[in-house]
Amino acid sequence: MNPEQTNDVMVLGAGIVGVTLALKLQDHGHQVTLVDRGVPGAGTSFGNAGLIERSSVFPYAFPRDLRTLLAYALQRKPAAHYHWRALISLLPWLGAYWRHSSPQHYPAAIAGALPLVEHSWSEHAPLIEAAGATSLVNHHGWIKVWRTEESEHASLFQAEQSRDYGLNVRILSRNELHEKEPGLSPVLKGGVHYPDSRQIQDPLDLTSAYLRLFEKRGGSFVRGDARSLELQDKRWRVQTEHGSASAPQVAVALGPWGEELASRLGYRLSMGVKRGYHMHFGSETSRLAHVIVDLDHGYALAPMKKGIRLTTGAEFTHRDAPPTPVQLDALEPIARQLHPLGERLDAMPWLGSRPCTSDMLPVIGPAPAHQGLWFCFGHAHHGLTQAASSGRLLAEMISGSETFADPAPYRIDRF
């Protein structure tokens, strides 16, 4: 019989949020066991544009104008796609998401996201250095581009709002845009450059580098199933491939699976998923230096180690529904008109689920009804961005230290 593995904190989930939380706990002197049933970083953390988006002070709100809503309802915009059969069960979450996106409630989402975003790069940077992963960092930032006057006005309005939060924003004319990215189509009329954001050119490699650093510092990673979590004799236990692992404190960092475990333990929260797809392409002529976001069609082109990654917007359906990459198929010819793309490099489109709360803020903090149980999930589109700052905040809470930000906006009982 294998001896029970014991440490003072277990972290369930080895995506970028869980691994980073484990590192931050180590910074506070904790002995940590990291548990995941799969390959660390191969879930939701794997598929995104790779941005540590210092500029993401405005969470993705539910559209409020009738014209946009009608276009989405009629499936005329590739930025969003939904499944009719899933809508009934999704309506409570979507309705709450709509309410929190109102002018009355949306400022609270901005205020809650702000400290996590402001500290995003400053908390990641020393970990990236310590993990020997600086070669993965693209320092060029990202550019939002447009073709129409309507998109231009929307982009410039948000750019001015961004400056109010101290962000470095550069408005690019058509000529300036094409000087920065000569391979872009001349149909584009301009862009907004956010140079303070960084991009990781292989998010899986970053998570793997963080995991190696965690183990080098004495941490233990084991494969196990978070669904086996139970409280026995004031210790939290899960079953792993090497037997039982236990700790007096456990942090749930399971991304889109976090709500499922929280619900089993009696916690109710308003959370859904926005699924997304990506595909890598070769570059026929020039390689992108920046992440390019096509505002008119709701997708991004990101320069990755493997090639140029095309990432889609949001698909609204159940987390485990079969893949339906219709957005990717619709966007590929549009993206090819924006920038020369070579052949598809992946055998199949990648699919992942973003864990999205209705108020657009993650769940970070203690479980009110359970001693030693903590939550850190629900980061929506910004898991990579907010991972290190969220990890610091929860590590401070678990350690009983003064927190760098007020944790109240992220409590689970706010729902």
Secondary structure, 3 states (H helix, E strand, C coil): CCCCEECCEEEECCCHHHHHHHHHHHHCCCCEEEEECCCCCCCHHHCCCCEECCCCCCCCCCCCCHHHHHHHHCCCCCCEEECHHHHHHHHHHHHHHHHHCCCCCHHHHHHHHHHHHHCHHHHHHHHHHHCCCHHHEECCCEEEEECCHHHHHHHHHHHHHHHHCCCCCEEECHHHHHHHCCCCCCCCCEEEEECCCEEECCHHHHHHHHHHHHHHCCCEEEEEEEEEEEEECCEEEEEECCEEEEECEEEECCHHHHHHHHHHCCCCCCEEEEEEEEEEECCCCCCCCCEEEECCCCEEEEECCCCEEEECCEEECCCCCCCCCHHHHHHHHHHHHHCCCCCECCCCCEEEEEEEECCCCCEEEECCCCCCEEEEECEHHHHHHHHHHHHHHHHHHHHCCCCCCCCHHHCHHHC
